[in-house]
Amino acid sequence: MESRQNVLRSERQQLLETYTLQHPEVVKREDEIKRLDQELASLVPSADESLLAGLQQELTDAQSRSQSMANELQEARLAAAGEAEPARILRKAVRPLPIRAGFTFLSVISSLLIAAVLALLPCLRLFKQP
């Protein structure tokens, strides 16, 4: 009977890693464990009832600690899954220089003049022909 209790407790603990205390499978295991506890209590002589009560209290405390640890583990897993590496600033942002309309206009005009002079060089015959 005790081995059946151990099996049920082990199954209950495995279920608690996935489900909450209200899940039907977990509730079913809890009810079976309680039923077996009651059957075991009825078989034990009355002289050992105080010892049994102490053991049952230890069992309840251990189950409570186990549940608490399972919840902490689940919270840690969720926290680890949600963590992202923080962003780093590599360089300070700089504001781009404004484009001056006069400078742009002057650049376009000078480029056109240079292109015109280069295009007219062969026509001016400044170079000697062989």
C-alpha positions in Angstrom: 0.0 0.0 0.0 2.9 2.4 0.8 4.5 1.6 -2.5 1.3 2.6 -4.3 1.3 5.8 -2.3 4.8 6.5 -3.4 3.9 5.9 -7.0 0.9 8.2 -6.8 3.0 10.9 -5.1 5.6 10.6 -7.9 2.9 10.8 -10.6 1.4 13.8 -8.8 4.7 15.6 -8.7 5.3 14.9 -12.4 1.9 16.3 -13.2 2.5 19.4 -11.2 5.5 20.2 -13.4 3.0 20.7 -16.2 -0.4 21.4 -14.6 -1.8 23.4 -11.7 -3.3 21.9 -8.5 -6.8 22.3 -10.0 -6.2 20.0 -13.0 -8.4 16.9 -12.9 -5.5 14.5 -13.1 -3.7 16.2 -10.2 -7.0 16.2 -8.2 -7.5 12.5 -8.9 -4.0 11.7 -7.6 -4.6 13.8 -4.5 -7.9 12.0 -3.8 -6.2 8.6 -4.2 -3.4 9.5 -1.9 -5.8 10.7 0.7 -7.9 7.6 0.4 -4.8 5.4 0.8 -3.7 7.5 3.8 -7.1 6.9 5.4 -6.9 3.2 4.8 -3.4 3.0 6.2 -4.5 5.0 9.2 -7.3 2.5 9.9 -4.8 -0.4 9.7 -2.3 1.1 12.1 -2.8 0.4 15.8 -4.0 3.4 17.9 -0.7 3.5 19.8 1.1 4.5 16.6 -1.5 7.2 15.7 0.7 10.0 17.1 3.7 8.7 15.1 1.5 8.5 12.0 0.2 12.0 12.6 3.7 13.3 12.8 4.8 11.5 9.7 1.7 12.8 7.8 2.5 16.3 8.9 6.1 15.8 7.7 4.7 14.5 4.4 2.4 17.4 4.1 5.3 19.8 4.7 7.5 18.0 2.2 4.7 18.1 -0.4 4.2 21.8 0.3 8.0 22.5 -0.1 8.0 20.4 -3.3 5.1 22.3 -4.7 6.8 25.6 -3.8 10.0 24.5 -5.5 8.2 23.3 -8.6 6.5 26.8 -8.9 9.8 28.6 -8.5 11.3 26.4 -11.1 8.5 27.1 -13.5 8.8 30.9 -12.8 12.6 30.7 -13.4 12.1 28.9 -16.7 9.5 31.5 -17.8 11.8 34.4 -16.7 14.8 32.8 -18.6 12.7 32.4 -21.7 11.6 36.0 -21.7 15.0 37.6 -21.1 16.7 39.4 -23.9 20.2 40.9 -24.1 20.0 44.6 -23.4 20.8 47.0 -26.2 24.1 48.8 -26.2 25.0 52.2 -27.6 28.0 51.9 -29.8 28.4 55.6 -30.8 26.5 58.7 -29.9 24.1 59.8 -32.6 25.2 62.9 -34.5 22.8 65.3 -36.2 23.5 65.5 -40.0 24.8 68.8 -41.4 22.2 70.9 -43.2 22.6 71.2 -46.9 23.0 74.8 -47.9 21.1 75.8 -51.0 23.8 78.2 -52.1 26.6 75.7 -51.8 24.6 73.1 -53.8 23.8 75.7 -56.5 27.5 76.7 -56.7 28.6 73.1 -57.0 26.2 72.4 -59.9 27.3 75.6 -61.8 31.0 74.9 -61.3 30.6 71.3 -62.5 28.7 72.4 -65.6 31.4 75.0 -66.4 34.2 72.4 -66.0 32.3 70.0 -68.3 31.8 72.7 -70.9 35.5 73.6 -70.9 36.6 70.0 -71.3 34.1 69.5 -74.1 35.4 72.6 -76.0 39.1 71.8 -75.6 39.4 69.9 -78.8 37.5 72.6 -80.7 39.9 75.3 -79.5 42.9 73.5 -81.1 45.2 74.3 -78.3 46.9 71.1 -78.9 49.2 70.5 -81.8 48.2 67.8 -84.2 50.9 65.5 -85.4 
